[in-house]
Amino acid sequence: MLKKINRIGRQKEFLEIKNKGKMISGSLFGAVYLLDNTEEIKFGFVISKKISKRAVDRNKIKRRMGEILVKKLDKFKLGTKMVFLAKKSLLGVKIREVEEEIDKLISKV
């Protein structure tokens, strides 16, 4: 699980990343990222009810992605803030495929 210091918690931060950040897209999810001068690496997740009406499914996606990101924290530059935007194709995908997709997005950043 992502530590609290690595999570985006406030709506103000989400909006700042959305407005000032750059968008990259993959087959399973898109991401908006922002590089700044802080020493923090933070992540957030947006998984709408269009993906799944069940909160259990949406939370499962967040937990899986967070688990992968904990392993890959050292690959991100300091000052990276990233919000992942889930697509419907993410539901039912194996964790290995999600991990490969995150690796592709890391290389784009």
N, CA, C and O atoms as a MOPAC input file, in Angstrom:
PM7 MOZYME 1SCF
protein

 N      0.84200 1    -1.17400 1     0.00000 1
 C      0.00000 1     0.00000 1     0.00000 1
 C      0.89400 1     1.24700 1     0.00000 1
 O      1.94000 1     1.28600 1     0.64900 1
 N      0.46100 1     2.23200 1    -0.72800 1
 C      1.20600 1     3.49600 1    -0.77400 1
 C      1.16800 1     4.17600 1     0.58700 1
 O      0.12700 1     4.21800 1     1.24300 1
 N      2.29900 1     4.70200 1     1.00100 1
 C      2.33900 1     5.45500 1     2.25100 1
 C      1.59000 1     6.76400 1     2.06200 1
 O      1.41400 1     7.24100 1     0.94100 1
 N      1.16000 1     7.32700 1     3.16200 1
 C      0.37400 1     8.55600 1     3.10300 1
 C      1.14100 1     9.69700 1     2.45200 1
 O      0.54700 1    10.53300 1     1.77200 1
 N      2.45600 1     9.74100 1     2.65300 1
 C      3.24600 1    10.82000 1     2.05000 1
 C      3.35200 1    10.67700 1     0.53900 1
 O      3.71600 1    11.63400 1    -0.14400 1
 N      3.04000 1     9.49700 1     0.00000 1
 C      3.09300 1     9.26800 1    -1.44300 1
 C      1.72100 1     9.31900 1    -2.10900 1
 O      1.58600 1     8.97300 1    -3.28300 1
 N      0.70700 1     9.74700 1    -1.36700 1
 C     -0.64000 1     9.84100 1    -1.93100 1
 C     -1.07000 1    11.29500 1    -2.05200 1
 O     -0.76500 1    12.12600 1    -1.19700 1
 N     -1.77400 1    11.57800 1    -3.11800 1
 C     -2.36900 1    12.90300 1    -3.29100 1
 C     -3.69500 1    12.86200 1    -2.55200 1
 O     -4.55100 1    12.02600 1    -2.84200 1
 N     -3.86300 1    13.76200 1    -1.59900 1
 C     -5.03800 1    13.67700 1    -0.75700 1
 C     -6.04100 1    14.79800 1    -0.93700 1
 O     -7.23100 1    14.61400 1    -0.68100 1
 N     -5.58900 1    15.92600 1    -1.36300 1
 C     -6.47900 1    17.08500 1    -1.41900 1
 C     -6.93400 1    17.35500 1    -2.85000 1
 O     -6.19800 1    17.14100 1    -3.81300 1
 N     -8.15000 1    17.82400 1    -2.95000 1
 C     -8.70200 1    18.15100 1    -4.25600 1
 C     -7.89700 1    19.26700 1    -4.91600 1
 O     -7.78100 1    19.32000 1    -6.14000 1
 N     -7.35000 1    20.14500 1    -4.10600 1
 C     -6.54100 1    21.25400 1    -4.62000 1
 C     -5.34400 1    20.71800 1    -5.40900 1
 O     -5.00500 1    21.25000 1    -6.46600 1
 N     -4.70400 1    19.66200 1    -4.89100 1
 C     -3.56200 1    19.06500 1    -5.58300 1
 C     -3.99800 1    18.39200 1    -6.88800 1
 O     -3.32200 1    18.51600 1    -7.90900 1
 N     -5.12900 1    17.68100 1    -6.85100 1
 C     -5.64700 1    17.05000 1    -8.06100 1
 C     -5.89600 1    18.09200 1    -9.14600 1
 O     -5.52900 1    17.89100 1   -10.30300 1
 N     -6.52300 1    19.20600 1    -8.76800 1
 C     -6.82500 1    20.25500 1    -9.73400 1
 C     -5.56300 1    20.91300 1   -10.28300 1
 O     -5.50100 1    21.24200 1   -11.46700 1
 N     -4.56000 1    21.10800 1    -9.43200 1
 C     -3.29700 1    21.69500 1    -9.88600 1
 C     -2.63300 1    20.79200 1   -10.92900 1
 O     -2.14700 1    21.27200 1   -11.95400 1
 N     -2.61500 1    19.50500 1   -10.66500 1
 C     -2.01000 1    18.55500 1   -11.60800 1
 C     -2.81300 1    18.51600 1   -12.89700 1
 O     -2.24100 1    18.47800 1   -13.98700 1
 N     -4.13100 1    18.52600 1   -12.78000 1
 C     -4.99700 1    18.49900 1   -13.96400 1
 C     -4.78000 1    19.72900 1   -14.84300 1
 O     -4.71300 1    19.61800 1   -16.06700 1
 N     -4.67100 1    20.88900 1   -14.22100 1
 C     -4.56100 1    22.14100 1   -14.97800 1
 C     -3.16300 1    22.40600 1   -15.52100 1
 O     -3.03000 1    22.91500 1   -16.63400 1
 N     -2.12500 1    22.07600 1   -14.77200 1
 C     -0.76600 1    22.40000 1   -15.17300 1
 C      0.00500 1    21.22200 1   -15.74700 1
 O      1.05300 1    21.40800 1   -16.36700 1
 N     -0.50400 1    20.01200 1   -15.54800 1
 C      0.23700 1    18.81600 1   -15.92900 1
 C      0.13200 1    18.44300 1   -17.39500 1
 O     -0.61100 1    19.05400 1   -18.16300 1
 N      0.89200 1    17.43000 1   -17.76100 1
 C      0.88800 1    16.90600 1   -19.12000 1
 C      0.22700 1    15.53400 1   -19.12600 1
 O      0.36800 1    14.75800 1   -18.18200 1
 N     -0.49800 1    15.24800 1   -20.20600 1
 C     -1.25300 1    14.00300 1   -20.32100 1
 C     -0.47900 1    12.99400 1   -21.15200 1
 O      0.05600 1    13.32500 1   -22.21100 1
 N     -0.42200 1    11.75500 1   -20.66200 1
 C      0.08900 1    10.63400 1   -21.44500 1
 C     -0.94900 1     9.52800 1   -21.36100 1
 O     -1.69200 1     9.43300 1   -20.38400 1
 N     -0.99300 1     8.70200 1   -22.38400 1
 C     -2.05100 1     7.71000 1   -22.43400 1
 C     -1.51000 1     6.34100 1   -22.80700 1
 O     -0.55500 1     6.21400 1   -23.57400 1
 N     -2.13700 1     5.33000 1   -22.25100 1
 C     -1.81200 1     3.94600 1   -22.57000 1
 C     -3.09000 1     3.20700 1   -22.90300 1
 O     -4.15400 1     3.81800 1   -23.00800 1
 N     -2.99800 1     1.90600 1   -23.07100 1
 C     -4.17800 1     1.13000 1   -23.43100 1
 C     -5.08400 1     0.86100 1   -22.23500 1
 O     -6.29500 1     0.72700 1   -22.40700 1
 N     -4.52600 1     0.78000 1   -21.02500 1
 C     -5.31900 1     0.47000 1   -19.83700 1
 C     -5.70900 1     1.70300 1   -19.03400 1
 O     -6.75600 1     1.71900 1   -18.38800 1
 N     -4.88000 1     2.72600 1   -19.07200 1
 C     -5.17300 1     3.95200 1   -18.33500 1
 C     -4.35700 1     5.10000 1   -18.89000 1
 O     -3.34900 1     4.90400 1   -19.56800 1
 N     -4.81200 1     6.28900 1   -18.59000 1
 C     -4.06700 1     7.48800 1   -18.92300 1
 C     -3.46300 1     8.03700 1   -17.64700 1
 O     -3.78100 1     7.57100 1   -16.55300 1
 N     -2.60300 1     9.01500 1   -17.78000 1
 C     -2.00200 1     9.63600 1   -16.59600 1
 C     -1.71400 1    11.09100 1   -16.89300 1
 O     -1.32300 1    11.45300 1   -18.00300 1
 N     -1.91300 1    11.91100 1   -15.89100 1
 C     -1.54500 1    13.32000 1   -15.94400 1
 C     -0.43400 1    13.49200 1   -14.92400 1
 O     -0.58200 1    13.11800 1   -13.76100 1
 N      0.68700 1    14.06500 1   -15.36800 1
 C      1.81200 1    14.20900 1   -14.44800 1
 C      2.32000 1    15.63900 1   -14.43700 1
 O      2.15600 1    16.39700 1   -15.39400 1
 N      2.93800 1    15.97500 1   -13.32500 1
 C      3.48700 1    17.30000 1   -13.12100 1
 C      4.81400 1    17.14500 1   -12.39700 1
 O      4.89300 1    16.46100 1   -11.37700 1
 N      5.84700 1    17.77300 1   -12.92000 1
 C      7.15500 1    17.75400 1   -12.27000 1
 C      7.38600 1    19.10400 1   -11.61900 1
 O      7.25300 1    20.14100 1   -12.27000 1
 N      7.73500 1    19.09900 1   -10.32900 1
 C      8.01300 1    20.35400 1    -9.63400 1
 C      9.30000 1    20.23100 1    -8.81900 1
 O     10.00200 1    19.22400 1    -8.91600 1
 N      9.60700 1    21.22800 1    -8.03200 1
 C     10.88800 1    21.28800 1    -7.31500 1
 C     10.85600 1    20.67900 1    -5.91900 1
 O     11.81100 1    20.84600 1    -5.16000 1
 N      9.79100 1    19.98200 1    -5.56400 1
 C      9.70900 1    19.39200 1    -4.23000 1
 C     10.48700 1    18.07900 1    -4.17200 1
 O     10.96400 1    17.58200 1    -5.19200 1
 N     10.60400 1    17.53800 1    -2.99300 1
 C     11.30800 1    16.27200 1    -2.79000 1
 C     10.33000 1    15.10000 1    -2.72600 1
 O     10.71700 1    13.99100 1    -2.35900 1
 N      9.07400 1    15.33600 1    -3.07900 1
 C      8.03000 1    14.33400 1    -2.92400 1
 C      7.72700 1    13.62300 1    -4.23700 1
 O      7.89100 1    14.18100 1    -5.32200 1
 N      7.28500 1    12.38700 1    -4.10900 1
 C      6.73400 1    11.63400 1    -5.22700 1
 C      5.32800 1    11.24200 1    -4.78800 1
 O      5.15700 1    10.51000 1    -3.81300 1
 N      4.31700 1    11.73300 1    -5.51500 1
 C      2.93700 1    11.50300 1    -5.09900 1
 C      2.10500 1    10.94300 1    -6.24700 1
 O      2.32800 1    11.25800 1    -7.41600 1
 N      1.13500 1    10.10100 1    -5.87600 1
 C      0.25000 1     9.48900 1    -6.85100 1
 C     -1.19800 1     9.61100 1    -6.39500 1
 O     -1.50000 1     9.63100 1    -5.20100 1
 N     -2.07800 1     9.69000 1    -7.38100 1
 C     -3.50800 1     9.69000 1    -7.12000 1
 C     -4.19100 1     8.84800 1    -8.18100 1
 O     -3.62400 1     8.58400 1    -9.24100 1
 N     -5.40900 1     8.43000 1    -7.88700 1
 C     -6.14800 1     7.57100 1    -8.80600 1
 C     -7.55500 1     8.12200 1    -8.99700 1
 O     -8.21000 1     8.53100 1    -8.03800 1
 N     -8.00800 1     8.12700 1   -10.24300 1
 C     -9.38000 1     8.50900 1   -10.55800 1
 C    -10.00500 1     7.33100 1   -11.28200 1
 O     -9.61300 1     6.97900 1   -12.39500 1
 N    -10.99100 1     6.72800 1   -10.61900 1
 C    -11.67900 1     5.57900 1   -11.19500 1
 C    -13.17400 1     5.86000 1   -11.06400 1
 O    -13.74000 1     5.74900 1    -9.97700 1
 N    -13.79900 1     6.22100 1   -12.16300 1
 C    -15.18900 1     6.65700 1   -12.11600 1
 C    -16.14500 1     5.46600 1   -12.02600 1
 O    -15.75200 1     4.31100 1   -12.18700 1
 N    -17.39200 1     5.78200 1   -11.76700 1
 C    -18.41000 1     4.74300 1   -11.68000 1
 C    -18.75500 1     4.17100 1   -13.05200 1
 O    -19.45200 1     3.16100 1   -13.14800 1
 N    -18.27000 1     4.81300 1   -14.10900 1
 C    -18.44900 1     4.24500 1   -15.44600 1
 C    -17.61700 1     2.97600 1   -15.59900 1
 O    -17.98100 1     2.08400 1   -16.36500 1
 N    -16.50500 1     2.89100 1   -14.87700 1
 C    -15.65600 1     1.70800 1   -14.92100 1
 C    -16.38000 1     0.54100 1   -14.26400 1
 O    -16.48200 1    -0.54300 1   -14.83900 1
 N    -16.87900 1     0.77000 1   -13.06200 1
 C    -17.63800 1    -0.25300 1   -12.34400 1
 C    -18.51900 1     0.43800 1   -11.31900 1
 O    -18.07800 1     1.36500 1   -10.64000 1
 N    -19.73900 1     0.00000 1   -11.20700 1
 C    -20.65700 1     0.57200 1   -10.21800 1
 C    -20.27900 1     0.12900 1    -8.81500 1
 O    -20.61800 1     0.79900 1    -7.83900 1
 N    -19.57500 1    -1.00400 1    -8.70700 1
 C    -19.23600 1    -1.57900 1    -7.41000 1
 C    -17.96200 1    -0.94800 1    -6.84700 1
 O    -16.91800 1    -0.94500 1    -7.50000 1
 N    -18.06100 1    -0.41700 1    -5.63100 1
 C    -16.90400 1     0.19100 1    -4.97100 1
 C    -15.80400 1    -0.84300 1    -4.74600 1
 O    -14.62100 1    -0.50500 1    -4.74700 1
 N    -16.19000 1    -2.09000 1    -4.55700 1
 C    -15.20800 1    -3.16100 1    -4.34300 1
 C    -14.25400 1    -3.25600 1    -5.52900 1
 O    -13.04300 1    -3.38600 1    -5.34700 1
 N    -14.79000 1    -3.19300 1    -6.72600 1
 C    -13.96200 1    -3.28300 1    -7.93400 1
 C    -13.06700 1    -2.06100 1    -8.08200 1
 O    -11.88900 1    -2.18600 1    -8.41600 1
 N    -13.62300 1    -0.88400 1    -7.83500 1
 C    -12.83900 1     0.34400 1    -7.96700 1
 C    -11.70000 1     0.37700 1    -6.94400 1
 O    -10.58000 1     0.77100 1    -7.27000 1
 N    -11.98600 1    -0.03400 1    -5.72500 1
 C    -10.94600 1    -0.05500 1    -4.69200 1
 C     -9.88200 1    -1.10200 1    -4.98200 1
 O     -8.70800 1    -0.89300 1    -4.67800 1
 N    -10.27500 1    -2.21500 1    -5.56200 1
 C     -9.32700 1    -3.27500 1    -5.91700 1
 C     -8.32100 1    -2.75500 1    -6.94300 1
 O     -7.12700 1    -3.04000 1    -6.85300 1
 N     -8.81400 1    -1.99200 1    -7.91700 1
 C     -7.93600 1    -1.40000 1    -8.93000 1
 C     -6.94600 1    -0.44700 1    -8.26400 1
 O     -5.75700 1    -0.47400 1    -8.58000 1
 N     -7.41900 1     0.38600 1    -7.35400 1
 C     -6.54500 1     1.33300 1    -6.65300 1
 C     -5.47400 1     0.60300 1    -5.85200 1
 O     -4.30500 1     0.99000 1    -5.87700 1
 N     -5.86900 1    -0.45000 1    -5.14400 1
 C     -4.90900 1    -1.20100 1    -4.33100 1
 C     -3.85100 1    -1.86800 1    -5.19400 1
 O     -2.66900 1    -1.84700 1    -4.85300 1
 N     -4.26200 1    -2.45600 1    -6.30300 1
 C     -3.30400 1    -3.12100 1    -7.19700 1
 C     -2.31500 1    -2.13200 1    -7.79000 1
 O     -1.11200 1    -2.39100 1    -7.81500 1
 N     -2.81300 1    -1.00900 1    -8.26200 1
 C     -1.92500 1    -0.01300 1    -8.84700 1
 C     -0.98800 1     0.56600 1    -7.79300 1
 O      0.18700 1     0.80500 1    -8.07100 1
 N     -1.49900 1     0.79100 1    -6.59000 1
 C     -0.66400 1     1.28900 1    -5.50800 1
 C      0.43500 1     0.30900 1    -5.14000 1
 O      1.56300 1     0.70900 1    -4.85200 1
 N      0.10400 1    -0.97400 1    -5.15000 1
 C      1.07700 1    -2.02000 1    -4.84000 1
 C      2.21600 1    -2.03200 1    -5.85900 1
 O      3.38000 1    -2.19500 1    -5.49200 1
 N      1.88600 1    -1.86300 1    -7.10800 1
 C      2.89300 1    -1.82800 1    -8.16900 1
 C      3.76800 1    -0.58300 1    -8.02600 1
 O      4.98800 1    -0.65500 1    -8.17200 1
 N      3.14400 1     0.55000 1    -7.74200 1
 C      3.88700 1     1.80900 1    -7.64200 1
 C      4.85200 1     1.82200 1    -6.46200 1
 O      5.90200 1     2.46100 1    -6.53600 1
 N      4.52000 1     1.13400 1    -5.38000 1
 C      5.43100 1     1.05600 1    -4.23300 1
 C      6.74300 1     0.40700 1    -4.66000 1
 O      7.81700 1     0.84000 1    -4.24200 1
 N      6.65800 1    -0.62700 1    -5.48800 1
 C      7.85500 1    -1.32300 1    -5.96700 1
 C      8.68800 1    -0.44700 1    -6.89600 1
 O      9.90400 1    -0.62100 1    -6.98300 1
 N      8.05600 1     0.48200 1    -7.58300 1
 C      8.72000 1     1.26300 1    -8.62200 1
 C      8.99300 1     2.71000 1    -8.22500 1
 O      9.29100 1     3.53600 1    -9.08800 1
 N      8.89800 1     3.02700 1    -6.96200 1
 C      9.11600 1     4.41000 1    -6.50900 1
 C     10.48300 1     4.95000 1    -6.89200 1
 O     10.61700 1     6.13300 1    -7.20500 1
 N     11.49900 1     4.09900 1    -6.87100 1
 C     12.85400 1     4.55800 1    -7.16200 1
 C     13.05500 1     4.92900 1    -8.63300 1
 O     14.04600 1     5.57900 1    -8.96800 1
 N     12.14500 1     4.53300 1    -9.50800 1
 C     12.27100 1     4.85300 1   -10.93400 1
 C     11.73500 1     6.24200 1   -11.27700 1
 O     11.97800 1     6.74600 1   -12.37300 1
 N     11.01200 1     6.85900 1   -10.35100 1
 C     10.44800 1     8.18100 1   -10.58400 1
 C     11.40400 1     9.26200 1   -10.08800 1
 O     12.11000 1     9.07600 1    -9.09700 1
 N     11.41700 1    10.38600 1   -10.78600 1
 C     12.23100 1    11.53200 1   -10.37200 1
 C     11.58100 1    12.18400 1    -9.15800 1
 O     10.36100 1    12.13900 1    -9.00100 1
 N     12.40400 1    12.79400 1    -8.29700 1
 C     11.86200 1    13.54000 1    -7.17200 1
 C     11.04300 1    14.71800 1    -7.70300 1
 O     11.43600 1    15.36200 1    -8.67600 1
 N      9.93100 1    14.99200 1    -7.07700 1
 C      9.06200 1    16.07900 1    -7.51900 1
 C      7.99200 1    15.64200 1    -8.49800 1
 O      7.29900 1    16.48500 1    -9.06700 1
 N      7.84100 1    14.34400 1    -8.70600 1
 C      6.82300 1    13.84200 1    -9.62500 1
 C      5.48900 1    13.70600 1    -8.91300 1
 O      5.39600 1    13.10400 1    -7.84400 1
 N      4.47600 1    14.26500 1    -9.51100 1
 C      3.10000 1    14.08100 1    -9.03900 1
 C      2.31300 1    13.52600 1   -10.21400 1
 O      2.33500 1    14.09400 1   -11.30600 1
 N      1.62100 1    12.42400 1    -9.99400 1
 C      0.94800 1    11.75400 1   -11.10900 1
 C     -0.43800 1    11.28400 1   -10.68600 1
 O     -0.61500 1    10.72100 1    -9.60600 1
 N     -1.42200 1    11.52600 1   -11.55800 1
 C     -2.78600 1    11.05300 1   -11.35100 1
 C     -3.10200 1    10.07200 1   -12.46500 1
 O     -3.00300 1    10.40300 1   -13.64700 1
 N     -3.48300 1     8.86200 1   -12.07700 1
 C     -3.83700 1     7.82200 1   -13.03200 1
 C     -5.33500 1     7.85100 1   -13.28600 1
 O     -6.13000 1     7.91900 1   -12.34900 1
 N     -5.71700 1     7.80000 1   -14.55900 1
 C     -7.11300 1     7.83100 1   -14.98000 1
 C     -7.44700 1     6.48000 1   -15.60300 1
 O     -6.99600 1     6.16900 1   -16.70500 1
 N     -8.22700 1     5.69200 1   -14.90500 1
 C     -8.51100 1     4.32700 1   -15.33500 1
 C     -9.45700 1     4.29000 1   -16.53400 1
 O    -10.34700 1     5.12900 1   -16.67400 1
 N     -9.24000 1     3.30300 1   -17.38700 1
 C    -10.13300 1     3.04500 1   -18.51100 1
 C    -10.87200 1     1.73800 1   -18.24000 1
 O    -10.44600 1     0.93600 1   -17.41000 1
 N    -11.96200 1     1.53600 1   -18.93300 1
 C    -12.79500 1     0.34500 1   -18.73400 1
 C    -12.01100 1    -0.94300 1   -18.99300 1
 O    -12.29600 1    -1.97100 1   -18.37800 1
 N    -11.03600 1    -0.89800 1   -19.88800 1
 C    -10.26300 1    -2.09300 1   -20.22900 1
 C     -9.39700 1    -2.57900 1   -19.06100 1
 O     -8.87300 1    -3.69200 1   -19.11100 1
 N     -9.24000 1    -1.77200 1   -18.02200 1
 C     -8.42600 1    -2.14800 1   -16.86400 1
 C     -9.09700 1    -3.21800 1   -16.00900 1
 O     -8.42400 1    -3.95900 1   -15.29300 1
 N    -10.41500 1    -3.29600 1   -16.08400 1
 C    -11.14600 1    -4.27100 1   -15.28300 1
 C    -10.87500 1    -5.68700 1   -15.78500 1
 O    -11.00600 1    -5.94900 1   -16.98100 1
 N    -10.51000 1    -6.57800 1   -14.91600 1
 C    -10.29300 1    -7.97000 1   -15.28600 1
 C     -8.93000 1    -8.27000 1   -15.88400 1
 O     -8.69700 1    -9.38100 1   -16.36000 1
 N     -8.03000 1    -7.30100 1   -15.86800 1
 C     -6.69300 1    -7.49500 1   -16.42100 1
 C     -5.77500 1    -8.01900 1   -15.32000 1
 O     -5.91700 1    -7.64400 1   -14.15700 1
 N     -4.84700 1    -8.87500 1   -15.68500 1
 C     -3.90900 1    -9.42600 1   -14.70400 1
 C     -2.93300 1    -8.34600 1   -14.25800 1
 O     -2.64500 1    -7.40100 1   -14.99200 1
 N     -2.43300 1    -8.51000 1   -13.04100 1
 C     -1.55700 1    -7.50400 1   -12.43300 1
 C     -0.25600 1    -7.34300 1   -13.21400 1
 O      0.31800 1    -6.25400 1   -13.23700 1
 N      0.21000 1    -8.40000 1   -13.84800 1
 C      1.44600 1    -8.32300 1   -14.64100 1
 C      1.27300 1    -7.37200 1   -15.82900 1
 O      2.19100 1    -6.62500 1   -16.16500 1
 N      0.10000 1    -7.39900 1   -16.45900 1
 C     -0.15900 1    -6.50400 1   -17.58800 1
 C     -0.21200 1    -5.04300 1   -17.13300 1
 O      0.25700 1    -4.14800 1   -17.83700 1
 N     -0.78400 1    -4.81200 1   -15.95700 1
 C     -0.83900 1    -3.45400 1   -15.40700 1
 C      0.57400 1    -2.96700 1   -15.12300 1
 O      0.90500 1    -1.81000 1   -15.38200 1
 N      1.40600 1    -3.85800 1   -14.58800 1
 C      2.79200 1    -3.51000 1   -14.28000 1
 C      3.56000 1    -3.13400 1   -15.55000 1
 O      4.33600 1    -2.17800 1   -15.54200 1
 N      3.35100 1    -3.87200 1   -16.62900 1
 C      4.01000 1    -3.56400 1   -17.90300 1
 C      3.55500 1    -2.21100 1   -18.42800 1
 O      4.36100 1    -1.44400 1   -18.95500 1
 N      2.27300 1    -1.91700 1   -18.28600 1
 C      1.73000 1    -0.63500 1   -18.75500 1
 C      2.32100 1     0.53100 1   -17.95300 1
 O      2.62400 1     1.58400 1   -18.51400 1
 N      2.47900 1     0.33800 1   -16.65000 1
 C      3.08200 1     1.38100 1   -15.81400 1
 C      4.53500 1     1.60400 1   -16.21800 1
 O      5.00300 1     2.74200 1   -16.24400 1
 N      5.25600 1     0.52100 1   -16.53300 1
 C      6.64000 1     0.65700 1   -17.00300 1
 C      6.71500 1     1.49300 1   -18.27200 1
 O      7.61500 1     2.31900 1   -18.42200 1
 N      5.76700 1     1.28100 1   -19.19100 1
 C      5.73300 1     2.06800 1   -20.41800 1
 C      5.50900 1     3.54900 1   -20.11600 1
 O      6.14300 1     4.41500 1   -20.71900 1
 N      4.60200 1     3.83200 1   -19.17700 1
 C      4.33000 1     5.22600 1   -18.83100 1
 C      5.52500 1     5.87400 1   -18.13900 1
 O      5.79600 1     7.05700 1   -18.34400 1
 N      6.23600 1     5.10800 1   -17.32300 1
 C      7.43500 1     5.64800 1   -16.65500 1
 C      8.45900 1     6.07200 1   -17.69400 1
 O      9.09100 1     7.12100 1   -17.56500 1
 N      8.61600 1     5.25600 1   -18.71500 1
 C      9.59600 1     5.58900 1   -19.74700 1
 C      9.19900 1     6.83700 1   -20.54500 1
 O     10.06900 1     7.55200 1   -21.04300 1
 N      7.90300 1     7.09900 1   -20.67000 1
 C      7.44400 1     8.29700 1   -21.37300 1
 C      7.67900 1     9.55200 1   -20.55300 1
 O      7.91100 1    10.62800 1   -21.10400 1
 N      7.61900 1     9.41400 1   -19.23300 1
 C      7.82200 1    10.58000 1   -18.35400 1
 C      9.28300 1    10.91400 1   -18.33200 1
 O      9.69000 1    11.86100 1   -17.65800 1

